[in-house]
Amino acid sequence: MTGSTILVADDDRAIRTVLTQALTRLGHEVRTTATASTLWSWVEAGEGDLVITDVIMPDANGLDLVPRIRRLRPNLRVIVMSAQNTLMTAVKATEVGAFDYLPKPFDLNEFMRVVQRALTVQGESSTPPTDLVEGEEQLPLIGRSPAMQEIYRVLARLMGTDLTVMITGESGTGKELVARALHDYGKRRGGPFVAVNMAAIPRELIESDLFGHEKGAFTGAHSRSVGRFEQAQGGTLFLDEIGDMPLEAQTRLLRVLQEGEYTTVGGRTAIKADVRIVAATHRDLRQLIRLGQFREDLFYRLNVVPIRLPPLRERSEDVPALARHFLKIAANEGLPQKSLSQAALDRLRAHRWPGNVRELENMMRRFAALYSQEVIGLDVIEQELADSAPEPAQDRAPESDNLSGAVERHLKDYFAAHKDQLPAAGLYDRVLREVERPLLLLTLAATRGNQIKAAELLGLNRNTLRKKIRELDIQVMRGIR
């Protein structure tokens, strides 16, 4: 949409100049100011089709201005910019009614896409602002790296919804912290937050733990027990390590997600499931689906909004802030106050952190508890990292490189992954289909889509090949190789 009037408020002249040049090139009229009072006078006068404002202004906080704008002109969209790149800033911007939030410095192309969307997307005005939790010290997540900024923006947009979220990431990246942030700053903050670790519950007790059981439902059920779903009514149910949930429990969970209600073990009365589901795993669920260990239909029910938490090595610029944060927590708990030298911080940033944020936190606690010096130097860091280095992996014996050897290795891993349990029924057909599809695809590619030649090469009847092409949904392109 060209020809719009855009009001820009920022006390940084360089930013005002850059934004003016970029927006003018698209045919927009741009009016800029360094103060919130001038911006408000323009809005009061009915000027502008879009407002872009910084948070920190000389005469006011830009976030405080947003709800006033929304009340006076509900259809006027506001984009908020800020160098205070924290989760709280993103959440506040969303809660007061901003159309979007951009952390500084931002990519100009991304900025232009947000502006274009704000000028063209139609819809109802933002929800009225809600009570905000004040204080940076209450932030559940630490870090201002670009990787974390994108997560903050996604979380801020999810706070006012009940959408199911799937959080993935390596162990120690903070998946439960993200789940708690979704609850503590979301619409269900007044309800309970119930966390369940699927890997910590015996397989035979998972259904009873999740859904509860009636008296006499099984041997040892001497009284009625309330399950986690019932405990979390009106709040959030966090299903951690969802990849470790056994298949029979997956089937029951899928039914609850589809129907919105459940029954206790041994019960007959349906109970409405009034909970928001947040799931998390460090495992590759798509690989588990291929191995027959996780239901594909359940995956898509849970993976409505996927959030991938980056490992610490992908956000190394956050290490100093995290280290100082954990040392401060240790001091608040009664341990001696410590700080880190610049050389120590540089070395910590360069470390690969296989244990991620949890490993860093544990190291900071050791510094506070075990070392007498007030300033932790490079020598201590080198000693700690050397002591915590993993043992070198044993060389694996060479294995056959032929197809049979590759399939055997795959199947060994498949059975080993089930430990003392057996895989789901239908293993023979699943394995054959894993081999059959690439075989047919490559054969048809080699014959340039000629099904007669492909059937002859495979040693199949032509009608049999056609049937398999339909069953496996293979697209045949003739003449292309």
DABELVEN-V186279 format. One record per residue. RES is the residue in one letter. OMEGA is omega in radians with two decimals (none if undefined). BURIAL is b if it has 9 or more other C-alpha atoms within 8 Angstrom, else e. Layout:
res | omega | burial
RES | OMEGA | BURIAL
RES | OMEGA | BURIAL
//
This chain:
res | omega | burial
M | -3.14 | e
T | 3.10 | e
G | 3.13 | e
S | 3.06 | b
T | -3.07 | b
I | 3.14 | b
L | -3.10 | b
V | 3.11 | b
A | 3.13 | b
D | -3.11 | b
D | 3.08 | b
D | -3.07 | e
R | -3.11 | e
A | 3.12 | e
I | 3.11 | e
R | -3.13 | b
T | -3.12 | e
V | -3.12 | e
L | 3.12 | e
T | -3.14 | b
Q | -3.10 | e
A | -3.10 | e
L | 3.12 | b
T | 3.13 | b
R | 3.12 | e
L | 3.07 | e
G | -3.14 | b
H | 2.97 | b
E | -3.05 | b
V | 3.04 | b
R | -3.06 | e
T | 3.10 | b
T | 3.10 | b
A | -3.07 | b
T | 3.10 | b
A | -3.10 | b
S | 3.11 | e
T | 3.12 | b
L | -3.12 | b
W | 3.12 | b
S | 3.08 | e
W | -3.12 | b
V | 3.12 | b
E | -3.12 | e
A | 3.11 | e
G | -3.11 | e
E | 3.02 | e
G | 3.05 | b
D | -3.12 | b
L | 3.10 | b
V | 3.03 | b
I | -3.05 | b
T | 3.02 | b
D | 3.10 | b
V | -3.08 | b
I | 3.10 | e
M | -3.09 | b
P | -3.04 | e
D | -3.13 | e
A | 3.02 | b
N | -3.09 | b
G | 3.12 | b
L | 3.12 | b
D | -3.10 | e
L | -3.04 | b
V | -3.14 | b
P | 3.09 | b
R | 3.10 | e
I | -3.10 | b
R | -3.14 | b
R | -3.11 | e
L | -3.10 | e
R | -3.02 | e
P | -3.09 | b
N | 3.12 | e
L | -3.09 | b
R | -3.11 | b
V | 3.03 | b
I | -3.10 | b
V | 3.05 | b
M | 3.10 | b
S | 2.98 | b
A | 3.05 | e
Q | -2.92 | e
N | 3.12 | b
T | 3.08 | b
L | -3.10 | b
M | 3.12 | e
T | 3.14 | b
A | -3.13 | b
V | -3.13 | b
K | -3.14 | b
A | 3.13 | b
T | -3.06 | b
E | -3.13 | b
V | 3.03 | b
G | 3.10 | b
A | 3.10 | b
F | 3.12 | b
D | -3.13 | b
Y | 3.13 | b
L | 3.09 | b
P | 3.06 | b
K | -0.14 | b
P | -3.12 | e
F | 3.07 | e
D | -3.06 | e
L | 3.11 | e
N | 3.10 | e
E | 3.10 | e
F | -3.12 | b
M | 3.10 | b
R | 3.12 | e
V | 3.12 | b
V | -3.13 | b
Q | 3.14 | b
R | -3.13 | e
A | -3.11 | b
L | -3.02 | b
T | -3.08 | e
V | 3.11 | e
Q | 3.09 | e
G | -3.14 | e
E | 3.11 | e
S | -3.11 | e
S | 3.10 | e
T | -3.14 | e
P | 3.14 | e
P | 3.12 | e
T | 3.12 | e
D | -3.09 | e
L | 3.05 | e
V | -3.06 | e
E | 2.98 | e
G | 3.10 | e
E | -3.07 | e
E | -3.13 | e
Q | -3.11 | e
L | 3.13 | b
P | -3.08 | e
L | -3.11 | e
I | 3.05 | b
G | -3.14 | b
R | 3.12 | b
S | 3.09 | b
P | 3.14 | e
A | 3.14 | b
M | 3.13 | b
Q | -3.14 | b
E | 3.10 | e
I | 3.11 | b
Y | -3.13 | b
R | 3.12 | b
V | -3.14 | e
L | -3.13 | b
A | -3.14 | b
R | -3.10 | b
L | -3.01 | b
M | -3.10 | b
G | -3.11 | e
T | 3.03 | e
D | -3.09 | e
L | 3.08 | b
T | -3.04 | b
V | 3.04 | b
M | -3.13 | b
I | 3.10 | b
T | 3.13 | b
G | 3.13 | b
E | 3.08 | b
S | 3.10 | e
G | -3.12 | b
T | 3.08 | b
G | -3.08 | b
K | 3.14 | b
E | 3.08 | b
L | 3.11 | b
V | 3.11 | b
A | 3.12 | b
R | 3.10 | b
A | 3.10 | b
L | 3.13 | b
H | -3.00 | b
D | -3.13 | e
Y | -3.11 | b
G | -3.07 | b
K | -3.14 | b
R | -3.06 | b
R | 3.14 | b
G | 3.14 | e
G | -3.12 | b
P | 2.98 | b
F | -3.08 | b
V | -3.13 | b
A | 3.12 | e
V | 3.08 | b
N | -3.08 | b
M | -3.09 | b
A | -3.05 | b
A | -3.08 | e
I | 3.06 | e
P | -3.05 | e
R | -3.05 | e
E | -3.10 | e
L | -3.02 | e
I | -3.10 | b
E | 3.11 | b
S | -3.13 | b
D | -3.10 | b
L | -2.96 | b
F | -3.12 | b
G | 3.10 | b
H | 3.12 | b
E | 3.07 | b
K | 3.13 | b
G | -3.11 | b
A | 3.10 | b
F | -3.12 | e
T | -3.14 | e
G | 3.12 | e
A | -3.03 | b
H | 3.12 | e
S | 3.11 | e
R | 3.13 | b
S | 3.12 | e
V | 3.14 | b
G | -3.08 | b
R | 3.10 | b
F | -3.13 | b
E | 3.10 | b
Q | -3.07 | b
A | -3.11 | b
Q | 3.14 | b
G | -3.09 | b
G | -3.06 | b
T | 3.05 | b
L | -3.11 | b
F | -3.13 | b
L | -3.11 | b
D | -3.11 | b
E | -3.11 | b
I | 3.13 | b
G | 3.13 | b
D | 3.13 | e
M | 3.13 | b
P | -3.02 | e
L | -3.10 | b
E | 3.09 | e
A | 3.07 | b
Q | 3.14 | b
T | -3.14 | b
R | 3.14 | b
L | 3.11 | b
L | -3.13 | b
R | 3.12 | b
V | -3.14 | b
L | -3.14 | b
Q | -3.00 | e
E | 3.13 | e
G | 3.11 | b
E | -3.09 | b
Y | 3.01 | b
T | 3.08 | b
T | 3.06 | b
V | -3.10 | b
G | -3.13 | b
G | -3.12 | b
R | -3.10 | e
T | 3.14 | e
A | 3.11 | e
I | 3.13 | e
K | -3.14 | e
A | -3.13 | b
D | -3.12 | b
V | 2.94 | b
R | -3.12 | b
I | 2.96 | b
V | -3.13 | b
A | 3.13 | b
A | 3.07 | b
T | 3.01 | b
H | -3.08 | b
R | 3.10 | b
D | -3.06 | e
L | 3.12 | b
R | 3.06 | e
Q | 3.09 | e
L | 3.08 | b
I | 3.13 | b
R | 3.13 | e
L | 3.14 | e
G | -3.10 | b
Q | 3.13 | b
F | -3.08 | b
R | -3.12 | b
E | -3.13 | e
D | 3.08 | e
L | 3.12 | b
F | -3.11 | b
Y | 3.05 | e
R | -3.11 | b
L | -3.00 | b
N | -3.14 | b
V | 3.06 | b
V | 3.12 | b
P | 3.05 | b
I | 3.09 | b
R | 3.08 | e
L | -3.10 | b
P | 3.01 | b
P | -3.06 | b
L | 3.14 | b
R | 3.10 | b
E | 3.12 | e
R | -3.03 | b
S | 3.13 | b
E | 3.11 | e
D | -3.06 | b
V | 3.14 | b
P | -3.14 | b
A | 3.12 | b
L | -3.13 | b
A | 3.12 | b
R | 3.12 | b
H | -3.11 | e
F | 3.06 | b
L | 3.10 | b
K | 3.11 | b
I | -3.14 | e
A | 3.12 | b
A | 3.12 | b
N | 3.13 | e
E | 3.06 | e
G | 3.09 | e
L | -3.13 | b
P | 3.12 | e
Q | 3.13 | b
K | 3.00 | b
S | -3.08 | b
L | 3.06 | b
S | -3.14 | b
Q | 3.12 | e
A | 3.10 | e
A | 3.11 | b
L | 3.13 | b
D | 3.14 | e
R | 3.11 | b
L | 3.12 | b
R | -3.09 | b
A | -3.11 | e
H | -3.08 | e
R | 3.08 | e
W | 3.10 | b
P | 3.11 | e
G | 3.06 | b
N | -3.02 | b
V | 3.14 | b
R | 3.10 | b
E | 3.11 | b
L | -3.14 | b
E | -3.14 | b
N | 3.13 | e
M | 3.13 | b
M | 3.11 | b
R | 3.09 | b
R | 3.11 | b
F | -3.09 | b
A | -3.03 | b
A | -2.93 | e
L | -3.05 | e
Y | -3.06 | e
S | -3.09 | e
Q | -3.13 | e
E | 3.13 | e
V | -3.14 | e
I | -3.09 | b
G | -3.09 | b
L | -3.10 | b
D | 3.12 | e
V | -3.14 | e
I | -3.12 | b
E | 3.12 | e
Q | -3.14 | e
E | -3.11 | b
L | 3.10 | e
A | -3.13 | e
D | -3.07 | e
S | -3.12 | e
A | -3.12 | e
P | 3.07 | e
E | 3.12 | e
P | -3.11 | e
A | 3.08 | e
Q | 3.11 | e
D | 3.12 | e
R | 3.10 | e
A | -3.14 | e
P | -3.13 | e
E | -3.10 | e
S | 3.13 | e
D | -3.13 | e
N | -3.07 | e
L | -3.13 | e
S | 3.13 | e
G | 3.14 | b
A | 3.12 | b
V | 3.14 | e
E | 3.11 | e
R | -3.14 | e
H | -3.10 | e
L | 3.07 | e
K | 3.11 | e
D | -3.12 | e
Y | -3.13 | b
F | 3.13 | b
A | -3.12 | e
A | 3.14 | e
H | 3.10 | b
K | -3.07 | e
D | -3.10 | e
Q | 3.06 | e
L | 3.09 | e
P | 3.09 | b
A | -3.14 | e
A | 3.14 | e
G | -3.06 | e
L | -3.09 | e
Y | -3.12 | e
D | -3.13 | e
R | -3.12 | e
V | -3.14 | e
L | 3.14 | e
R | 3.10 | e
E | -3.12 | e
V | -2.99 | e
E | -3.07 | e
R | 3.11 | b
P | 3.11 | e
L | 3.14 | e
L | 3.14 | b
L | -3.11 | b
L | 3.12 | e
T | 3.11 | b
L | 3.08 | b
A | -3.12 | b
A | 3.14 | e
T | 3.13 | b
R | 3.07 | b
G | 3.13 | b
N | -3.03 | b
Q | 3.10 | b
I | 3.13 | e
K | -3.14 | e
A | 3.13 | b
A | 3.13 | b
E | -3.14 | b
L | -3.13 | e
L | -3.07 | e
G | -3.14 | e
L | 2.97 | b
N | -3.09 | e
R | 3.12 | b
N | 3.09 | e
T | 3.12 | e
L | 3.12 | b
R | 3.13 | b
K | -3.14 | e
K | 3.10 | e
I | 3.11 | b
R | -3.10 | e
E | -3.09 | e
L | 3.09 | e
D | -3.13 | e
I | 3.09 | e
Q | -3.11 | e
V | 3.12 | e
M | -3.11 | e
R | 3.05 | e
G | -3.14 | e
I | -3.11 | e
R | none | e
//
